[in-house]
Structure formats: structure tokens, C-alpha cells
Amino acid sequence: MMRSRVTKLLIALCATGWSLMLSAAEPAPLVLEAKIPLGNIKSRIDHLAVDVAHRRLFVAELGNNTVGVVDLDGRKVVRRLEGFDEPQGVAYFEQTDTLYVANGGGGVLSAFRGAQLEPVGKLDLGDDADNIRIDRSEGRLYVGVGGGNLTIIDAAAFKKVGEIELKGHPESFQLEGEGSRIYVNVPDAREVAVVDRTSNKQIASWPTVDLRSNYPMALDSPRQRVLVAFREPATLVAFDAASGAVKDRINICGDADDVFVDGRRGYIYVACGQGVVDVLAHDGDRT
């Protein structure tokens, strides 16, 4: 994310429209709405999570070992949770009204519940706990951990119920909405791993070939594609979700850190450490 000491969170509204490449004469697809100062953040921030019911945004302030709580209506930081060790992944699960924080330093998953974010427990997951994803239909959390596994947590009981072995540390991963697959970036193994969350086994490997450092990922479910951003070279690749075949490939901004799909407008947003957000739009089956 951002790397300045005094960090600001940018909130944007997206305009409608279709184009393959957006020219200066066309309406801007992103319009700046507000800047929210986060204060004196050392090093960088990491992942974000939103609590829609309480109108809160949670920011993993990795460099400060804190989690910032942003009031989205007041557009300001109203609280900081402390006592973390390199907080990376954050996720809010509305069914349990719980915020989960994964610590990269100690490998601990922390939980905070309710409007007051009261601490309710910690789980030792081993080492380098990172991204968190929620299977809302099953009430489970999946946490990328250590040298190579996804740890499975029963959200209500807050206990470990299984793990899925991988060939390296998992970076961004996504859960298929209408099926049982999990797609996982495993940059050290130079692959996108495909996992079945019924058997908890890896069932396929998509080699990244000439591309390296596949960190961000998003699912384009309407087009049945897995979007993976690579940093070396800076490239966005669209894989067919069923076969892993490369459907499209396009140059993007440098140091990609996250990818988002705006299904209503048909846009793809790539946020980069270079300091820009690339906005891509569909032209038929191509991006």
C-alpha cells in the first residue's frame, strides 16, 4: 500500500462508462471523494476490511503494530487497536460480529467482537499469518500461513479445524463463490495453486512461466476468470477459472498490491505501490 510516514487513505467514487483504454477526453472512471489522514504511520499499511453495519473501516498498520479504526461517516480515525506483531490480514465477519487480525510476526490470529471490539481470543497458527478469507456459507475462515498452508478456522467456535498444504507461502487467494475451489498465488513455487475445499487438497497447478511475483488476485466471476497481477514484469493475466488457460494479458502499473473487480460498471482496478491505480475496462472478452 502506501509507504509515506504520514499516510492518507483515499476514497473514490466510480463513474459509469465502457472503454478499452481510457483517453483524456473521456469522463474519469474514478473521482476523488475524500482523503482520510491516518496519522504518523511508520513504514507502510497492509490489508483493509470493512464493517458495513457499524460504518467502520479497519486498516492493518503493519509498521506501527496497530490496527486503525476509521469512522466512514465522520471520515476520521476514531481508535487504534494495539499489541500486534506485524498485523497483515484483517477480516470482519458480520455473522459473528467479529474482527479477525492475522499477525505476520508471531503467526497469531486475534479476534475482537462487537461494537466495542472487545478481545475474545487468540490462536497460534505458527508463523507469518497473512491474508484472511471468509467462507460465509460454511462459517469458516481461511488464513494463509508460514512456509506453505491455508489454515481453516471455525469462526463461531474460534478454533482450528484443518489445513491445506501448499508448495510455498500463500499470498493473495480467493474462494470460488459457486463452487468449492480456492485459487492461491504461490510465488515461491511460481504457480497459481487450485485447491478443493471439500477434500482440502491441491488439485491443479497453473505455472506462471515467464512471470514472477504473483501477489494480488481477484475473481471475475461473471466471465469465469481468475485475475492475477504480477510484479516482474508488471502484468495482469486473466486465467480461465476452469482450465487455467490464459485468456488475456495486459501491461499494468508497477508494484501491484491489490486487484478489484467492479462487476456493476465492468471495471477492474489495480492498485500499485508506484502510486497510481490502473483502471481497465472490458471490450467483449478482452480487457
Wavefront OBJ file of the C-alpha trace (Angstrom):
o trace
v 0.000 0.000 0.000
v 1.303 3.499 0.747
v 4.770 3.917 2.170
v 4.902 7.519 3.409
v 5.158 8.226 7.130
v 2.081 10.487 7.159
v -0.382 8.274 5.352
v -3.737 9.183 3.811
v -6.481 6.788 2.827
v -8.175 7.779 -0.429
v -11.883 7.152 -1.017
v -13.142 7.349 -4.614
v -16.477 7.123 -6.409
v -16.574 5.378 -9.795
v -18.270 6.857 -12.835
v -20.028 4.682 -15.411
v -18.901 4.011 -18.956
v -17.115 1.474 -21.166
v -13.777 1.662 -22.923
v -10.745 -0.460 -23.566
v -8.234 2.341 -22.962
v -9.473 5.480 -21.245
v -8.406 8.673 -23.006
v -8.152 12.171 -21.538
v -11.287 13.223 -23.447
v -13.485 10.640 -21.716
v -15.034 11.009 -18.244
v -12.706 9.893 -15.461
v -13.667 6.411 -14.190
v -12.579 7.380 -10.659
v -13.496 10.657 -8.988
v -11.775 11.579 -5.718
v -14.330 11.943 -2.942
v -12.224 12.334 0.208
v -8.825 11.911 1.837
v -8.681 10.472 5.363
v -5.399 11.147 7.193
v -4.241 8.107 9.147
v -1.563 9.976 11.075
v 2.056 9.114 11.616
v 2.305 5.579 10.229
v 5.800 4.074 10.241
v 6.777 2.139 7.137
v 3.524 1.019 5.471
v -0.045 -0.172 5.847
v -1.271 -3.543 4.627
v -4.750 -5.010 4.165
v -8.175 -3.438 4.820
v -11.573 -4.724 5.968
v -14.980 -3.056 6.191
v -17.797 -3.369 8.731
v -20.828 -2.069 6.833
v -23.298 -2.259 9.751
v -21.148 -0.123 12.053
v -19.781 2.036 9.194
v -16.167 1.239 10.062
v -13.032 0.533 8.065
v -10.166 -1.432 9.614
v -6.611 -0.716 8.454
v -3.699 -3.044 9.201
v -0.963 -0.554 10.157
v 1.869 -3.033 9.855
v 4.667 -0.556 10.525
v 3.038 0.647 13.765
v 1.930 -2.800 15.009
v -1.578 -1.354 15.278
v -4.964 -1.612 13.557
v -6.649 1.696 12.774
v -10.432 2.009 13.107
v -11.851 4.576 10.661
v -15.305 6.109 11.025
v -16.508 6.127 7.414
v -19.231 8.702 8.015
v -17.003 11.062 10.009
v -14.027 10.223 7.756
v -11.523 10.059 10.569
v -9.585 7.594 12.674
v -11.503 7.126 15.928
v -9.456 4.383 17.578
v -6.332 2.265 17.372
v -6.062 -1.359 18.476
v -2.584 -2.146 19.815
v -0.387 -5.049 20.825
v 0.100 -6.712 17.445
v 3.222 -8.088 15.792
v 3.208 -7.000 12.143
v -0.574 -7.086 11.539
v -1.179 -8.050 7.915
v -4.541 -9.654 7.206
v -7.790 -8.209 8.568
v -11.312 -9.529 8.025
v -14.708 -8.696 9.500
v -17.389 -11.413 9.692
v -20.848 -9.964 10.201
v -22.390 -13.280 11.329
v -20.163 -13.358 14.413
v -19.752 -9.545 14.599
v -16.038 -10.190 14.869
v -12.870 -8.584 13.542
v -10.018 -11.016 12.858
v -6.385 -9.852 12.634
v -3.530 -12.038 11.329
v -0.039 -11.224 12.662
v 2.919 -11.805 10.396
v 5.485 -11.545 13.169
v 4.207 -14.159 15.606
v 1.739 -16.062 13.447
v -1.129 -15.285 15.825
v -4.750 -14.761 14.782
v -6.530 -12.309 17.109
v -10.308 -11.798 17.423
v -12.306 -8.747 18.585
v -16.088 -8.739 18.928
v -18.925 -6.258 18.917
v -19.258 -2.512 18.620
v -16.598 -2.008 21.303
v -14.171 -4.513 19.702
v -13.627 -6.444 22.904
v -10.789 -9.011 22.623
v -12.216 -12.543 22.628
v -9.242 -14.775 21.887
v -6.019 -15.630 20.103
v -4.929 -18.633 18.048
v -1.294 -19.546 17.404
v -1.105 -20.514 13.721
v 2.659 -20.987 13.576
v 4.393 -18.298 11.534
v 3.703 -15.408 9.136
v -0.094 -15.315 9.254
v -1.167 -13.185 6.300
v -4.304 -12.981 4.136
v -7.711 -13.948 5.540
v -10.758 -15.039 3.538
v -14.245 -15.899 4.819
v -16.487 -18.730 3.628
v -19.761 -17.202 4.821
v -21.934 -20.162 3.859
v -19.845 -22.540 5.980
v -18.861 -20.087 8.713
v -15.150 -20.687 8.193
v -12.029 -18.569 7.925
v -9.080 -19.428 5.699
v -5.737 -17.901 6.696
v -2.548 -18.004 4.615
v 0.253 -19.099 6.922
v 4.006 -19.651 7.025
v 6.013 -21.682 4.562
v 3.019 -23.186 2.854
v -0.508 -23.783 4.082
v -4.013 -22.425 4.401
v -5.271 -22.850 7.963
v -9.020 -23.419 8.361
v -10.806 -21.847 11.346
v -14.339 -22.460 12.618
v -15.407 -18.828 13.030
v -18.100 -19.312 15.684
v -16.041 -21.634 17.897
v -12.801 -19.800 17.037
v -10.764 -22.974 16.719
v -8.593 -24.586 14.072
v -10.362 -27.380 12.189
v -7.912 -28.194 9.400
v -5.222 -27.065 6.995
v -4.347 -27.328 3.322
v -0.740 -27.948 2.362
v 0.852 -25.872 -0.411
v 4.280 -25.674 -2.074
v 5.166 -22.264 -0.630
v 3.846 -19.284 1.287
v 0.365 -18.292 0.048
v -0.084 -14.701 -0.968
v -3.489 -13.457 -2.125
v -6.098 -16.194 -2.561
v -9.794 -16.201 -3.463
v -12.706 -18.521 -2.701
v -14.954 -19.504 -5.573
v -18.497 -18.308 -4.888
v -20.490 -21.000 -6.689
v -18.145 -23.930 -6.199
v -15.584 -25.491 -3.893
v -12.355 -24.164 -5.389
v -9.782 -21.846 -3.833
v -7.294 -20.127 -6.132
v -3.968 -19.333 -4.447
v -0.957 -17.283 -5.530
v 2.199 -19.185 -4.550
v 5.024 -17.008 -5.934
v 7.867 -19.096 -4.464
v 6.576 -22.117 -6.381
v 5.938 -19.975 -9.483
v 2.362 -21.133 -9.702
v -1.268 -20.426 -9.089
v -2.471 -23.352 -6.972
v -6.037 -24.619 -7.295
v -7.410 -26.172 -4.117
v -10.623 -28.080 -3.434
v -12.085 -27.057 -0.095
v -14.182 -30.230 0.135
v -11.154 -32.534 0.160
v -8.727 -29.831 1.435
v -6.250 -30.872 -1.263
v -4.490 -29.085 -4.121
v -5.997 -30.366 -7.355
v -4.179 -28.315 -10.023
v -1.162 -26.089 -10.647
v -1.027 -23.268 -13.190
v 2.638 -22.411 -13.894
v 3.415 -18.710 -14.192
v 6.084 -19.404 -16.866
v 7.940 -16.127 -17.612
v 6.142 -14.082 -14.941
v 7.219 -13.669 -11.314
v 5.954 -12.222 -8.030
v 2.245 -13.004 -8.342
v 0.862 -11.314 -5.227
v -2.589 -9.723 -5.891
v -5.556 -11.726 -7.168
v -9.275 -11.216 -7.815
v -12.104 -13.296 -9.279
v -14.062 -12.040 -12.277
v -16.982 -14.397 -11.652
v -19.325 -13.216 -14.453
v -16.610 -14.025 -17.013
v -15.318 -17.073 -15.119
v -11.795 -15.701 -14.938
v -9.093 -15.514 -12.289
v -7.212 -12.207 -12.455
v -3.604 -12.318 -11.240
v -1.263 -9.316 -11.071
v 2.471 -9.938 -11.439
v 5.241 -7.531 -10.476
v 8.011 -8.986 -12.694
v 7.224 -7.817 -15.296
v 4.221 -5.668 -14.339
v 1.413 -7.654 -15.956
v -2.221 -8.571 -15.351
v -3.168 -12.053 -16.556
v -6.701 -13.396 -16.908
v -6.825 -17.177 -16.453
v -9.832 -19.293 -17.377
v -11.230 -20.349 -13.984
v -11.934 -23.913 -15.099
v -8.864 -24.814 -17.151
v -6.185 -22.283 -16.219
v -5.745 -21.290 -19.860
v -4.509 -17.708 -20.353
v -7.393 -15.677 -21.777
v -5.797 -12.227 -21.729
v -2.604 -10.435 -20.702
v -2.009 -6.695 -20.342
v 0.724 -4.400 -19.016
v -0.097 -2.630 -15.738
v 1.433 -0.215 -13.214
v 4.456 -1.199 -11.124
v 4.491 -2.902 -7.714
v 0.856 -4.094 -7.884
v -0.567 -4.623 -4.396
v -4.260 -5.380 -4.948
v -6.852 -6.024 -7.659
v -10.596 -5.339 -7.501
v -13.447 -6.184 -9.876
v -16.321 -3.709 -10.211
v -18.968 -6.012 -11.651
v -21.657 -3.344 -11.943
v -19.557 -0.988 -14.054
v -17.374 -3.587 -15.734
v -14.098 -2.116 -14.482
v -11.001 -3.705 -12.994
v -8.903 -1.632 -10.582
v -5.223 -2.382 -9.978
v -3.705 -0.503 -7.007
v 0.061 -0.149 -7.205
v 2.881 0.847 -4.886
v 4.089 3.004 -7.763
v 1.462 5.461 -6.539
v -1.258 5.005 -9.146
v -4.436 2.994 -9.728
v -4.861 1.465 -13.184
v -8.483 1.296 -14.364
v -9.190 -1.331 -17.012
v -12.443 -1.988 -18.845
v -13.760 -4.874 -20.907
v -14.031 -4.962 -24.680
v -16.007 -8.130 -25.324
v -13.976 -10.975 -23.815
v -10.816 -8.894 -23.618
v -9.636 -6.388 -21.005
l 1 2 3 4 5 6 7 8 9 10 11 12 13 14 15 16 17 18 19 20 21 22 23 24 25 26 27 28 29 30 31 32 33 34 35 36 37 38 39 40 41 42 43 44 45 46 47 48 49 50 51 52 53 54 55 56 57 58 59 60 61 62 63 64 65 66 67 68 69 70 71 72 73 74 75 76 77 78 79 80 81 82 83 84 85 86 87 88 89 90 91 92 93 94 95 96 97 98 99 100 101 102 103 104 105 106 107 108 109 110 111 112 113 114 115 116 117 118 119 120 121 122 123 124 125 126 127 128 129 130 131 132 133 134 135 136 137 138 139 140 141 142 143 144 145 146 147 148 149 150 151 152 153 154 155 156 157 158 159 160 161 162 163 164 165 166 167 168 169 170 171 172 173 174 175 176 177 178 179 180 181 182 183 184 185 186 187 188 189 190 191 192 193 194 195 196 197 198 199 200 201 202 203 204 205 206 207 208 209 210 211 212 213 214 215 216 217 218 219 220 221 222 223 224 225 226 227 228 229 230 231 232 233 234 235 236 237 238 239 240 241 242 243 244 245 246 247 248 249 250 251 252 253 254 255 256 257 258 259 260 261 262 263 264 265 266 267 268 269 270 271 272 273 274 275 276 277 278 279 280 281 282 283 284 285 286 287
